[in-house]
Every structure is written in structure tokens, then in C-alpha cells.
């Protein structure tokens, strides 16, 4: 039976409900039960640190990886924990052996931090970062796929594909895109930062070479909990950013210990999966997506504007065009977001395709009244 959500579950989080929380996608929100689980792991670590790191942590990490594997359709032995999805992408990209004239393909809607990493590694090697342009707004799966196929060449050494784009909140037709890359002989790194617990995942069936995802967003684990899934045939060439004692002793030996740090965010994944199931699991994911679509339609009507994509390419986030005159720039978007925060809410604003777009998230603690309030705040800020 699906639990009653919205206001009925807000007691689960330490959020300040005087502030309008409609941006779960950026950083997530850690509930009380996860904070308590994290504190329990920290107590165990500090009670006898040497024994914890040498005897408790290795098995605890692998147990958490096995639970996570069952949740995302993967084997635990192929999952390494990292601090965030960008760290996982960096581990793959910084390990590339590029030559002058090689290309690394990204999407023009790709996440800025990962695009910067691609820019860094290609410039250092005398290679190039190339782009596949996603049509926007209102793209369709076929047009996205055709743009990707047109951008793949014999020089493409790697394609970096987003599962859900950050700024434009598009759920891309990833399985078809990965298949197109494989047909062209191009390996694939997926930036799946927003996907775990927002979408149903089956990494075994996907066919990518690497998949980096966050657990601190939609799965509600503590901040600093993410993973890098690596296909078995790619593990020998994949190393953590920090090379430590496990170097050349296997994928997991390298990633599981890179030095002393607080591993409690990783170890809470077990509890996070249980919490997600208690809130409804698959039913929660479907409910969040439906709420995001309804919220985007409401905002578009109230602001007399339009949404960025159809429901078929939208998950628990959506974007709405802001009726703002003049040139849409990144600086303008940042200033508008700051004004919204001053007004009592945090909703990202992005400059895309010549317009400013407001991104909303829908999570368990939200209901449609939140977006009615948001529409009022946005209209007031725009008038101001």
C-alpha cells in the first residue's frame, strides 16, 4: 500500500518548511533516519578506529555495494563508491590515453563540471571535445538519437552521455543512444547523477562501459555517497583519482581504500534503499514524475508560458520557460535565482536555447500546493 505523501511525511526530514523546497534534484535532502544511521556508523568507527578500518569496513562496503547492485540492476563486484558522480566521471576521463586528433563526444546539454573535465583532458592531450546538439525545447527521442549518430566519427574515442540532463531535466533515450555508440565502436561513459531512485535502472541491460550515479539525491543518502559502476572488461584500465596502496591489485582494492576518510555516507546506502521502499519504491518514482508534470503545467499556465519537454522525456524534474525580456545569459539566470532565494525558495534558473528556464523538482514531501506557491513567488520576483 502506497503511503500518504506530501505534507504527511514532512516530519521525516529536518528541512525548514518555512522555506519552499522545490529543488530536491540539486543536493537531495537527508531524512532523520539516514542521519541517525550515519551517526551510528561514525560511533562504530570512532569507538575502535583501527579495528573498524581493517576488519569492519571492507565487508561493510561490499555489503552496501551488493544492496546497491540489487537496486540498480548490477553486480556489487562491479560497483565502487565515490564521493559524487562528477568524481566517478573524473576517474574515467582522467584515465583516458588520448592522442592528438582524438575526439571525446559530449552533449551540448551535458553537466558543466563533466564538460570541464572533458575540456581539460582533451586540451592536455591535443585532442578535441566535440558536441552532439540536443534539439530544445520539445525534443523527441528520434531527433536526439539522430543528432548523436551524426556526431559520432572514426575519431571518437569516448561518448559521455547524460541519463538525465541537469539544466534542462530531459530523460534521454539512453538505451538507444548507448546502442548507437556501440554500433559505431565507441565506448560510453554515462553521467547518471540524477537517475538512481528517480528512474528504474538496469545497468546490466544498458550496455554502457561506465555509469556514475549519486545516492545523495533521489535515494536520500547522506552527502558524499555516489558510485561508479564499471563493466568487467573495463576495470583493469579504470583507477581512482587518488592512487594508493591497492594500485594494480584489482578494481575494488584500488577504489575501496584510497586513504583515511569518513566512509559513513557509503555505508548508509543500505538504510537509504529501505527508506525509499518505505515511501513506495516504484510507486514513489511514478508519483514524483506525475507531480513534476502537473507542477510544470501549472506553472506554465500561471506564467503564460510553456514547458521544455513532453512527459515522455521527463522524470521527477521539469523546466518551464520564464517570460523574461532581453538576452538570456548565465549571469541573468544566476541573478534571478538569487532573487528567488531571497524571496523564500531555491529553484535553479538556466539559460538554454535563448531563453531562461526554471527547473523544478518533485519529491515525496512535495504536493501541488508547493508549486502554486512557487508560481506566486516567481511572478512577484519577475514583476520586481
LINFEN-V71042 format. One record per pair of residues at least 6 apart in sequence whose C-alpha atoms are under 8 Angstrom apart, sorted by the first residue. I is the first residue (numbers start at 1). J is the second residue. Records with the same first field share a line. If there is no record, write none. Layout:
I=J + J
//
This chain:
1=280
2=279 + 280 + 283 + 284
3=278 + 279 + 280
5=279 + 364 + 365 + 366
6=364 + 365 + 366 + 367
7=365 + 366 + 367
8=365
9=364 + 365
10=365
12=31 + 32 + 33
13=29 + 30 + 31 + 32
14=30 + 31 + 32
15=29
18=344
19=344 + 345
20=344 + 345 + 346 + 370 + 374
21=345 + 346 + 366
22=345 + 346 + 347 + 360 + 361 + 362 + 366 + 370 + 371
23=346 + 347 + 348 + 359 + 360 + 361 + 362
24=217 + 218 + 361 + 362 + 363
25=194 + 217 + 218 + 317 + 361
26=217
27=216 + 217 + 223
28=216 + 217 + 218 + 219 + 220
29=216 + 217 + 220
30=216 + 220 + 221 + 222 + 223
31=220
33=271
34=220 + 221 + 222 + 268 + 271 + 272
35=222
37=268 + 271
38=222 + 264 + 265 + 267 + 268
41=264 + 267
42=262 + 264
44=52
45=52 + 53
58=256
60=267
61=256 + 266 + 267
62=76 + 77
64=266 + 267 + 268 + 269 + 270
65=76 + 77 + 79 + 80 + 81
66=75 + 76 + 77
67=76 + 269 + 270 + 273
68=74 + 76 + 269 + 270 + 273
69=75 + 76 + 79
70=76
71=201 + 273
72=196 + 200 + 201 + 202 + 203
73=201 + 202 + 203 + 204
74=202 + 203 + 204
77=252
78=229 + 230 + 231 + 232 + 252
79=227 + 228 + 229 + 230 + 252
80=227 + 228 + 229 + 252 + 255 + 256
81=225 + 226 + 227 + 228 + 255 + 256 + 266
82=88 + 224 + 225 + 226 + 227 + 228 + 255
83=224 + 225 + 226 + 227
84=193 + 213 + 214 + 224 + 225 + 226 + 227
85=191 + 192 + 193 + 212 + 213 + 214 + 226 + 227 + 228
86=113 + 114 + 191 + 193 + 212
87=241
88=212 + 213 + 227 + 228
89=114 + 189 + 191 + 212 + 228
90=114 + 117 + 241
91=238 + 239 + 240 + 241
92=189 + 210 + 238 + 239
93=117 + 118 + 121
94=117 + 121 + 241
95=237 + 238 + 239
96=121
98=122 + 125 + 127 + 157
99=125 + 126 + 127
100=125 + 126 + 127
101=126 + 127 + 128 + 155
102=126 + 127 + 128 + 155 + 156 + 157
103=122 + 127 + 128 + 129 + 130 + 155 + 156 + 157 + 158
104=118 + 122 + 127 + 128 + 129 + 130 + 156 + 157 + 158 + 159 + 160
105=129 + 130 + 131 + 132 + 151 + 152 + 156 + 157 + 158 + 159 + 160
106=115 + 129 + 130 + 131 + 132 + 159 + 160 + 161
107=131 + 132 + 133 + 134 + 160 + 161 + 162
108=131 + 132 + 133 + 134
109=133 + 134 + 165 + 166 + 167 + 168
110=161 + 162 + 165 + 166
111=162 + 165 + 166 + 167
118=129
119=128 + 129
122=128 + 129
130=151
131=151
132=147 + 148 + 150 + 151
133=144 + 147 + 148
134=143 + 144 + 147
135=143 + 144
136=308 + 309 + 353
137=307 + 308 + 309 + 353
138=307 + 308 + 309 + 310
139=309
140=313
141=172 + 173 + 313
144=172 + 173
145=173 + 176 + 177 + 180
148=177
149=180 + 181
152=181 + 184
153=184
156=186
157=186 + 187
158=186 + 187 + 188 + 189
159=181 + 186 + 187 + 188 + 189
160=188 + 189 + 190 + 191
161=174 + 188 + 189 + 190 + 191
162=172 + 174 + 190 + 191 + 192
163=171 + 172 + 173 + 174 + 190 + 191 + 192 + 193 + 194 + 195
164=170 + 171 + 172 + 192 + 193 + 194 + 195
165=171 + 172
166=194
167=350 + 359
168=308 + 318 + 319 + 350 + 352 + 357 + 359
169=314 + 315 + 317 + 318 + 319 + 359
170=309 + 313 + 314 + 315 + 318
171=313 + 314 + 315
172=313
173=313
174=206
175=206 + 207
178=188 + 206 + 207 + 208
179=207
181=187 + 188
182=188
187=208 + 209
188=208 + 209 + 210
189=208 + 209 + 210 + 211 + 212
190=208 + 210 + 211 + 212
191=211 + 212 + 213
192=211 + 212 + 213 + 214
193=212 + 213 + 214
194=213 + 214 + 217 + 218
195=201 + 213 + 214 + 218
196=213 + 214 + 215 + 218 + 219
197=218 + 219 + 276 + 281 + 285
198=218 + 219 + 285 + 315 + 316
199=285 + 315
200=282
203=211
208=231
209=230 + 231 + 234
210=228 + 229 + 230 + 231
211=228 + 229 + 230
212=226 + 227 + 228 + 229
213=226 + 227 + 228
214=225 + 226 + 227
215=221 + 222 + 225 + 226 + 227 + 269
216=222 + 223 + 224 + 225 + 226
219=272 + 273 + 276
220=272 + 276
221=265 + 268 + 269 + 272
222=265 + 268
223=265
224=265 + 266
225=265 + 266 + 269
226=266
230=238
235=250 + 251
236=250 + 251
238=251
239=251 + 254 + 255
240=254 + 255 + 258
242=258
243=254 + 258
244=254 + 257 + 258 + 259
245=254 + 257 + 258
246=253 + 254 + 255 + 257 + 258
247=253 + 254
248=254
279=364
284=364
285=316
288=315 + 316 + 362 + 363 + 364
289=314 + 315 + 316 + 317 + 362
290=316
291=316 + 362 + 367 + 368
292=315 + 316 + 317 + 318 + 360 + 361 + 362
293=311 + 314 + 316 + 318
294=368
295=368 + 371
296=307 + 318 + 319 + 320 + 360
297=306 + 307
298=371 + 372
299=320 + 371 + 372 + 375
300=306 + 307 + 320 + 321
302=375
303=322 + 323 + 375 + 379
304=323
305=320 + 321 + 322 + 323
306=320 + 321
307=318 + 319 + 320 + 321
308=318 + 319 + 320 + 321
309=318 + 319
316=361 + 362 + 363
317=359 + 360 + 361 + 362
318=359 + 360 + 361
319=357 + 358 + 359 + 360
320=357 + 358 + 359
321=355 + 356 + 357 + 358
322=355 + 356 + 357 + 358
323=356
324=355 + 356 + 382
327=354 + 355
328=351 + 352 + 354 + 355 + 356
329=351 + 356
330=350 + 351
333=349 + 350 + 351 + 356
334=349 + 350
336=349
337=346 + 347 + 348 + 349
339=381
340=346 + 347 + 377 + 378 + 381
341=347
343=377 + 381
345=374
347=358 + 359 + 360
348=358 + 359 + 360
349=356 + 357 + 358 + 359
350=356 + 357 + 358 + 359
351=357
//
